């Protein structure tokens, strides 16, 4: 049986009720997203609540987090209730499309670790299918809804498969969102990029800053200095 929880330095995430468990993608995005000077943040498809909690550790913003799956949203609420920043995080069991249409707030930061496996063989468990595939939360949905609720100087941060970044950016242009930062991620030196973390804003004239990150030095589980620097505030062993 897999471990029902994952312990970080300042909080613990239980994920036994969630289709998608704590993984490198969520940790990367939660540590990388720029939350400087943010007053209000929205985490789209929060799952366990991990990214919302990670952001709360690094800033003083009020954070809303939306999750379509009922079991995951309940577990996210439980994880938030036991973390040190529970007063600033609110979990909403809702779709992003419905939530974005409510007369609520505009956000300085919208962040999402969206479903990845577009047009691939779907797993049999519906909750896991929703978490892993984009039929419920496509790039188009994310970008359209974000464009409706983002502050004029706000930013969207998202992680996608490396081979999807061009499609995402093309769709973002349609919604008047333009790349400001890209982080291309390789698992080890010499391997292809597997993920890209991207930040978009409304400023079409900005210069996009592009960097690379290698997670491990080799196949012997030795992490690179850059990866350790990014996540050392969170992982127990760093």
ZAMI-567555 format. One record per residue (C-alpha): residue number from 1; residue in three letters; x, y, z. Coordinates in nm, 2 decimals, always signed. Example, Ala and Ser with C-alpha at 12.3 -4.5 7.8 and 13.67 -1.06 7.14 Angstrom:
// ZAMI-567555
{zafi:1; zavo:ALA; east:+1.23; north:-0.45; up:+0.78}
{zafi:2; zavo:SER; east:+1.37; north:-0.11; up:+0.71}
// end
This chain:
// ZAMI-567555
{zafi:1; zavo:UNK; east:+0.00; north:+0.00; up:+0.00}
{zafi:2; zavo:UNK; east:+0.13; north:+0.34; up:-0.09}
{zafi:3; zavo:UNK; east:+0.20; north:+0.60; up:+0.18}
{zafi:4; zavo:UNK; east:-0.12; north:+0.80; up:+0.26}
{zafi:5; zavo:UNK; east:+0.07; north:+1.12; up:+0.31}
{zafi:6; zavo:UNK; east:+0.38; north:+1.32; up:+0.21}
{zafi:7; zavo:UNK; east:+0.56; north:+1.52; up:+0.48}
{zafi:8; zavo:UNK; east:+0.71; north:+1.85; up:+0.40}
{zafi:9; zavo:UNK; east:+0.92; north:+2.07; up:+0.64}
{zafi:10; zavo:UNK; east:+0.62; north:+2.28; up:+0.76}
{zafi:11; zavo:UNK; east:+0.32; north:+2.08; up:+0.66}
{zafi:12; zavo:UNK; east:+0.19; north:+1.74; up:+0.56}
{zafi:13; zavo:UNK; east:-0.02; north:+1.65; up:+0.26}
{zafi:14; zavo:UNK; east:-0.25; north:+1.35; up:+0.28}
{zafi:15; zavo:UNK; east:-0.34; north:+1.22; up:-0.07}
{zafi:16; zavo:UNK; east:-0.50; north:+0.88; up:-0.01}
{zafi:17; zavo:UNK; east:-0.84; north:+1.01; up:-0.12}
{zafi:18; zavo:UNK; east:-0.71; north:+1.19; up:-0.43}
{zafi:19; zavo:UNK; east:-0.68; north:+1.04; up:-0.77}
{zafi:20; zavo:UNK; east:-0.35; north:+1.23; up:-0.83}
{zafi:21; zavo:UNK; east:-0.09; north:+1.20; up:-0.56}
{zafi:22; zavo:UNK; east:+0.18; north:+1.44; up:-0.46}
{zafi:23; zavo:UNK; east:+0.44; north:+1.45; up:-0.74}
{zafi:24; zavo:UNK; east:+0.73; north:+1.64; up:-0.88}
{zafi:25; zavo:UNK; east:+0.51; north:+1.85; up:-1.11}
{zafi:26; zavo:UNK; east:+0.30; north:+2.01; up:-0.84}
{zafi:27; zavo:UNK; east:+0.61; north:+2.07; up:-0.62}
{zafi:28; zavo:UNK; east:+0.79; north:+2.23; up:-0.91}
{zafi:29; zavo:UNK; east:+0.51; north:+2.46; up:-0.99}
{zafi:30; zavo:UNK; east:+0.43; north:+2.55; up:-0.62}
{zafi:31; zavo:UNK; east:+0.80; north:+2.64; up:-0.56}
{zafi:32; zavo:UNK; east:+0.85; north:+2.83; up:-0.89}
{zafi:33; zavo:UNK; east:+0.54; north:+3.04; up:-0.93}
{zafi:34; zavo:UNK; east:+0.60; north:+3.41; up:-0.86}
{zafi:35; zavo:UNK; east:+0.38; north:+3.52; up:-0.57}
{zafi:36; zavo:UNK; east:+0.57; north:+3.84; up:-0.49}
{zafi:37; zavo:UNK; east:+0.34; north:+4.13; up:-0.39}
{zafi:38; zavo:UNK; east:+0.03; north:+3.91; up:-0.47}
{zafi:39; zavo:UNK; east:-0.28; north:+4.01; up:-0.27}
{zafi:40; zavo:UNK; east:-0.51; north:+3.74; up:-0.40}
{zafi:41; zavo:UNK; east:-0.43; north:+3.41; up:-0.57}
{zafi:42; zavo:UNK; east:-0.64; north:+3.14; up:-0.73}
{zafi:43; zavo:UNK; east:-0.52; north:+2.77; up:-0.76}
{zafi:44; zavo:UNK; east:-0.72; north:+2.59; up:-1.04}
{zafi:45; zavo:UNK; east:-0.76; north:+2.22; up:-1.00}
{zafi:46; zavo:UNK; east:-0.60; north:+2.22; up:-0.66}
{zafi:47; zavo:UNK; east:-0.62; north:+1.84; up:-0.60}
{zafi:48; zavo:UNK; east:-0.47; north:+1.78; up:-0.25}
{zafi:49; zavo:UNK; east:-0.43; north:+2.16; up:-0.19}
{zafi:50; zavo:UNK; east:-0.05; north:+2.12; up:-0.22}
{zafi:51; zavo:UNK; east:+0.02; north:+2.42; up:-0.45}
{zafi:52; zavo:UNK; east:-0.21; north:+2.65; up:-0.25}
{zafi:53; zavo:UNK; east:-0.03; north:+2.56; up:+0.07}
{zafi:54; zavo:UNK; east:+0.31; north:+2.59; up:-0.08}
{zafi:55; zavo:UNK; east:+0.23; north:+2.94; up:-0.21}
{zafi:56; zavo:UNK; east:+0.08; north:+3.04; up:+0.13}
{zafi:57; zavo:UNK; east:+0.42; north:+2.95; up:+0.29}
{zafi:58; zavo:UNK; east:+0.59; north:+3.21; up:+0.07}
{zafi:59; zavo:UNK; east:+0.35; north:+3.50; up:+0.08}
{zafi:60; zavo:UNK; east:+0.08; north:+3.68; up:+0.27}
{zafi:61; zavo:UNK; east:-0.19; north:+3.66; up:+0.00}
{zafi:62; zavo:UNK; east:-0.55; north:+3.53; up:+0.04}
{zafi:63; zavo:UNK; east:-0.57; north:+3.21; up:-0.17}
{zafi:64; zavo:UNK; east:-0.88; north:+3.05; up:-0.33}
{zafi:65; zavo:UNK; east:-0.85; north:+2.70; up:-0.46}
{zafi:66; zavo:UNK; east:-1.10; north:+2.53; up:-0.69}
{zafi:67; zavo:UNK; east:-1.14; north:+2.15; up:-0.73}
{zafi:68; zavo:UNK; east:-1.40; north:+1.97; up:-0.93}
{zafi:69; zavo:UNK; east:-1.37; north:+1.63; up:-0.76}
{zafi:70; zavo:UNK; east:-1.56; north:+1.60; up:-0.43}
{zafi:71; zavo:UNK; east:-1.33; north:+1.36; up:-0.26}
{zafi:72; zavo:UNK; east:-1.02; north:+1.56; up:-0.35}
{zafi:73; zavo:UNK; east:-1.18; north:+1.89; up:-0.24}
{zafi:74; zavo:UNK; east:-1.26; north:+1.73; up:+0.10}
{zafi:75; zavo:UNK; east:-0.91; north:+1.61; up:+0.14}
{zafi:76; zavo:UNK; east:-0.77; north:+1.95; up:+0.03}
{zafi:77; zavo:UNK; east:-0.99; north:+2.11; up:+0.30}
{zafi:78; zavo:UNK; east:-0.85; north:+1.87; up:+0.56}
{zafi:79; zavo:UNK; east:-0.49; north:+1.94; up:+0.45}
{zafi:80; zavo:UNK; east:-0.55; north:+2.31; up:+0.47}
{zafi:81; zavo:UNK; east:-0.72; north:+2.29; up:+0.81}
{zafi:82; zavo:UNK; east:-0.40; north:+2.13; up:+0.95}
{zafi:83; zavo:UNK; east:-0.15; north:+2.37; up:+0.79}
{zafi:84; zavo:UNK; east:-0.01; north:+2.69; up:+0.95}
{zafi:85; zavo:UNK; east:-0.18; north:+2.92; up:+0.70}
{zafi:86; zavo:UNK; east:-0.54; north:+2.78; up:+0.71}
{zafi:87; zavo:UNK; east:-0.69; north:+3.13; up:+0.77}
{zafi:88; zavo:UNK; east:-0.58; north:+3.25; up:+0.43}
{zafi:89; zavo:UNK; east:-0.68; north:+2.95; up:+0.21}
{zafi:90; zavo:UNK; east:-1.03; north:+2.86; up:+0.10}
{zafi:91; zavo:UNK; east:-1.11; north:+2.55; up:-0.09}
{zafi:92; zavo:UNK; east:-1.41; north:+2.56; up:-0.33}
{zafi:93; zavo:UNK; east:-1.57; north:+2.24; up:-0.47}
{zafi:94; zavo:UNK; east:-1.66; north:+2.37; up:-0.81}
{zafi:95; zavo:UNK; east:-1.56; north:+2.38; up:-1.18}
{zafi:96; zavo:UNK; east:-1.33; north:+2.66; up:-1.28}
{zafi:97; zavo:UNK; east:-1.58; north:+2.76; up:-1.55}
{zafi:98; zavo:UNK; east:-1.86; north:+2.82; up:-1.30}
{zafi:99; zavo:UNK; east:-1.63; north:+2.97; up:-1.04}
{zafi:100; zavo:UNK; east:-1.49; north:+3.22; up:-1.28}
{zafi:101; zavo:UNK; east:-1.84; north:+3.33; up:-1.38}
{zafi:102; zavo:UNK; east:-1.93; north:+3.43; up:-1.02}
{zafi:103; zavo:UNK; east:-1.93; north:+3.80; up:-0.92}
{zafi:104; zavo:UNK; east:-1.63; north:+3.75; up:-0.69}
{zafi:105; zavo:UNK; east:-1.27; north:+3.88; up:-0.72}
{zafi:106; zavo:UNK; east:-1.00; north:+3.95; up:-0.97}
{zafi:107; zavo:UNK; east:-0.67; north:+3.77; up:-0.90}
{zafi:108; zavo:UNK; east:-0.31; north:+3.88; up:-0.91}
{zafi:109; zavo:UNK; east:-0.19; north:+3.53; up:-0.97}
{zafi:110; zavo:UNK; east:-0.38; north:+3.23; up:-1.12}
{zafi:111; zavo:UNK; east:-0.19; north:+2.90; up:-1.11}
{zafi:112; zavo:UNK; east:-0.27; north:+2.56; up:-1.24}
{zafi:113; zavo:UNK; east:-0.13; north:+2.21; up:-1.27}
{zafi:114; zavo:UNK; east:-0.38; north:+2.10; up:-1.53}
{zafi:115; zavo:UNK; east:-0.47; north:+1.76; up:-1.67}
{zafi:116; zavo:UNK; east:-0.20; north:+1.63; up:-1.91}
{zafi:117; zavo:UNK; east:-0.30; north:+1.34; up:-2.12}
{zafi:118; zavo:UNK; east:-0.49; north:+1.48; up:-2.41}
{zafi:119; zavo:UNK; east:-0.65; north:+1.22; up:-2.65}
{zafi:120; zavo:UNK; east:-0.47; north:+0.93; up:-2.48}
{zafi:121; zavo:UNK; east:-0.61; north:+0.61; up:-2.34}
{zafi:122; zavo:UNK; east:-0.83; north:+0.70; up:-2.04}
{zafi:123; zavo:UNK; east:-0.79; north:+0.51; up:-1.71}
{zafi:124; zavo:UNK; east:-1.10; north:+0.33; up:-1.59}
{zafi:125; zavo:UNK; east:-1.14; north:+0.52; up:-1.26}
{zafi:126; zavo:UNK; east:-1.35; north:+0.84; up:-1.34}
{zafi:127; zavo:UNK; east:-1.18; north:+1.06; up:-1.08}
{zafi:128; zavo:UNK; east:-0.84; north:+0.97; up:-1.21}
{zafi:129; zavo:UNK; east:-0.95; north:+1.02; up:-1.56}
{zafi:130; zavo:UNK; east:-1.07; north:+1.37; up:-1.48}
{zafi:131; zavo:UNK; east:-0.75; north:+1.45; up:-1.30}
{zafi:132; zavo:UNK; east:-0.53; north:+1.33; up:-1.58}
{zafi:133; zavo:UNK; east:-0.72; north:+1.43; up:-1.90}
{zafi:134; zavo:UNK; east:-0.83; north:+1.76; up:-2.03}
{zafi:135; zavo:UNK; east:-1.19; north:+1.70; up:-2.11}
{zafi:136; zavo:UNK; east:-1.30; north:+1.88; up:-1.79}
{zafi:137; zavo:UNK; east:-1.03; north:+2.15; up:-1.79}
{zafi:138; zavo:UNK; east:-0.87; north:+2.22; up:-2.13}
{zafi:139; zavo:UNK; east:-0.61; north:+2.48; up:-2.20}
{zafi:140; zavo:UNK; east:-0.88; north:+2.67; up:-2.38}
{zafi:141; zavo:UNK; east:-1.10; north:+2.67; up:-2.06}
{zafi:142; zavo:UNK; east:-0.81; north:+2.77; up:-1.84}
{zafi:143; zavo:UNK; east:-0.70; north:+3.06; up:-2.06}
{zafi:144; zavo:UNK; east:-1.05; north:+3.19; up:-2.13}
{zafi:145; zavo:UNK; east:-1.15; north:+3.19; up:-1.77}
{zafi:146; zavo:UNK; east:-0.82; north:+3.33; up:-1.65}
{zafi:147; zavo:UNK; east:-0.85; north:+3.62; up:-1.90}
{zafi:148; zavo:UNK; east:-1.19; north:+3.70; up:-1.73}
{zafi:149; zavo:UNK; east:-1.06; north:+3.72; up:-1.37}
{zafi:150; zavo:UNK; east:-0.70; north:+3.82; up:-1.39}
{zafi:151; zavo:UNK; east:-0.60; north:+4.17; up:-1.27}
{zafi:152; zavo:UNK; east:-0.45; north:+4.40; up:-1.55}
{zafi:153; zavo:UNK; east:-0.10; north:+4.34; up:-1.42}
{zafi:154; zavo:UNK; east:-0.17; north:+3.98; up:-1.30}
{zafi:155; zavo:UNK; east:+0.00; north:+3.66; up:-1.42}
{zafi:156; zavo:UNK; east:-0.09; north:+3.30; up:-1.50}
{zafi:157; zavo:UNK; east:+0.15; north:+3.02; up:-1.40}
{zafi:158; zavo:UNK; east:+0.11; north:+2.68; up:-1.54}
{zafi:159; zavo:UNK; east:+0.30; north:+2.35; up:-1.60}
{zafi:160; zavo:UNK; east:+0.25; north:+2.14; up:-1.91}
{zafi:161; zavo:UNK; east:+0.43; north:+1.87; up:-2.10}
{zafi:162; zavo:UNK; east:+0.72; north:+2.01; up:-2.30}
{zafi:163; zavo:UNK; east:+0.57; north:+1.92; up:-2.63}
{zafi:164; zavo:UNK; east:+0.25; north:+2.11; up:-2.55}
{zafi:165; zavo:UNK; east:+0.41; north:+2.45; up:-2.48}
{zafi:166; zavo:UNK; east:+0.37; north:+2.58; up:-2.83}
{zafi:167; zavo:UNK; east:+0.00; north:+2.49; up:-2.85}
{zafi:168; zavo:UNK; east:-0.05; north:+2.65; up:-2.51}
{zafi:169; zavo:UNK; east:+0.12; north:+2.97; up:-2.61}
{zafi:170; zavo:UNK; east:-0.07; north:+2.99; up:-2.94}
{zafi:171; zavo:UNK; east:-0.39; north:+2.96; up:-2.75}
{zafi:172; zavo:UNK; east:-0.28; north:+3.22; up:-2.49}
{zafi:173; zavo:UNK; east:-0.21; north:+3.47; up:-2.76}
{zafi:174; zavo:UNK; east:-0.58; north:+3.44; up:-2.87}
{zafi:175; zavo:UNK; east:-0.68; north:+3.54; up:-2.51}
{zafi:176; zavo:UNK; east:-0.43; north:+3.83; up:-2.51}
{zafi:177; zavo:UNK; east:-0.20; north:+3.65; up:-2.26}
{zafi:178; zavo:UNK; east:+0.17; north:+3.66; up:-2.35}
{zafi:179; zavo:UNK; east:+0.47; north:+3.45; up:-2.22}
{zafi:180; zavo:UNK; east:+0.69; north:+3.63; up:-1.97}
{zafi:181; zavo:UNK; east:+0.89; north:+3.33; up:-1.83}
{zafi:182; zavo:UNK; east:+0.95; north:+2.97; up:-1.94}
{zafi:183; zavo:UNK; east:+1.14; north:+2.70; up:-1.74}
{zafi:184; zavo:UNK; east:+1.22; north:+2.39; up:-1.95}
{zafi:185; zavo:UNK; east:+1.27; north:+2.09; up:-1.73}
{zafi:186; zavo:UNK; east:+1.49; north:+1.78; up:-1.80}
{zafi:187; zavo:UNK; east:+1.49; north:+1.48; up:-1.56}
{zafi:188; zavo:UNK; east:+1.87; north:+1.42; up:-1.61}
{zafi:189; zavo:UNK; east:+2.14; north:+1.56; up:-1.84}
{zafi:190; zavo:UNK; east:+2.11; north:+1.45; up:-2.20}
{zafi:191; zavo:UNK; east:+1.74; north:+1.35; up:-2.18}
{zafi:192; zavo:UNK; east:+1.47; north:+1.54; up:-2.37}
{zafi:193; zavo:UNK; east:+1.27; north:+1.81; up:-2.19}
{zafi:194; zavo:UNK; east:+0.97; north:+1.66; up:-2.02}
{zafi:195; zavo:UNK; east:+0.79; north:+1.96; up:-1.87}
{zafi:196; zavo:UNK; east:+0.77; north:+2.33; up:-1.92}
{zafi:197; zavo:UNK; east:+0.66; north:+2.58; up:-1.65}
{zafi:198; zavo:UNK; east:+0.52; north:+2.89; up:-1.81}
{zafi:199; zavo:UNK; east:+0.41; north:+3.24; up:-1.69}
{zafi:200; zavo:UNK; east:+0.18; north:+3.46; up:-1.90}
{zafi:201; zavo:UNK; east:+0.08; north:+3.82; up:-1.85}
{zafi:202; zavo:UNK; east:-0.12; north:+4.08; up:-2.04}
{zafi:203; zavo:UNK; east:+0.19; north:+4.27; up:-2.15}
{zafi:204; zavo:UNK; east:+0.25; north:+4.19; up:-2.52}
{zafi:205; zavo:UNK; east:+0.57; north:+4.39; up:-2.53}
{zafi:206; zavo:UNK; east:+0.76; north:+4.21; up:-2.26}
{zafi:207; zavo:UNK; east:+1.07; north:+4.00; up:-2.33}
{zafi:208; zavo:UNK; east:+1.02; north:+3.63; up:-2.23}
{zafi:209; zavo:UNK; east:+1.29; north:+3.50; up:-2.00}
{zafi:210; zavo:UNK; east:+1.37; north:+3.14; up:-2.07}
{zafi:211; zavo:UNK; east:+1.57; north:+2.91; up:-1.85}
{zafi:212; zavo:UNK; east:+1.65; north:+2.53; up:-1.81}
{zafi:213; zavo:UNK; east:+1.63; north:+2.31; up:-1.50}
{zafi:214; zavo:UNK; east:+1.78; north:+1.96; up:-1.47}
{zafi:215; zavo:UNK; east:+1.63; north:+1.77; up:-1.18}
{zafi:216; zavo:UNK; east:+1.90; north:+1.50; up:-1.12}
{zafi:217; zavo:UNK; east:+2.27; north:+1.49; up:-1.19}
{zafi:218; zavo:UNK; east:+2.24; north:+1.13; up:-1.32}
{zafi:219; zavo:UNK; east:+2.04; north:+0.82; up:-1.27}
{zafi:220; zavo:UNK; east:+2.18; north:+0.77; up:-0.92}
{zafi:221; zavo:UNK; east:+1.92; north:+1.00; up:-0.76}
{zafi:222; zavo:UNK; east:+2.16; north:+1.28; up:-0.70}
{zafi:223; zavo:UNK; east:+1.97; north:+1.61; up:-0.73}
{zafi:224; zavo:UNK; east:+2.12; north:+1.92; up:-0.90}
{zafi:225; zavo:UNK; east:+2.21; north:+2.23; up:-0.70}
{zafi:226; zavo:UNK; east:+1.95; north:+2.43; up:-0.90}
{zafi:227; zavo:UNK; east:+1.67; north:+2.19; up:-0.82}
{zafi:228; zavo:UNK; east:+1.77; north:+2.18; up:-0.45}
{zafi:229; zavo:UNK; east:+1.77; north:+2.56; up:-0.44}
{zafi:230; zavo:UNK; east:+1.42; north:+2.57; up:-0.59}
{zafi:231; zavo:UNK; east:+1.26; north:+2.33; up:-0.34}
{zafi:232; zavo:UNK; east:+1.48; north:+2.34; up:-0.03}
{zafi:233; zavo:UNK; east:+1.22; north:+2.55; up:+0.16}
{zafi:234; zavo:UNK; east:+0.98; north:+2.25; up:+0.14}
{zafi:235; zavo:UNK; east:+1.16; north:+1.91; up:+0.13}
{zafi:236; zavo:UNK; east:+1.26; north:+1.76; up:+0.46}
{zafi:237; zavo:UNK; east:+1.60; north:+1.63; up:+0.34}
{zafi:238; zavo:UNK; east:+1.72; north:+1.95; up:+0.18}
// end
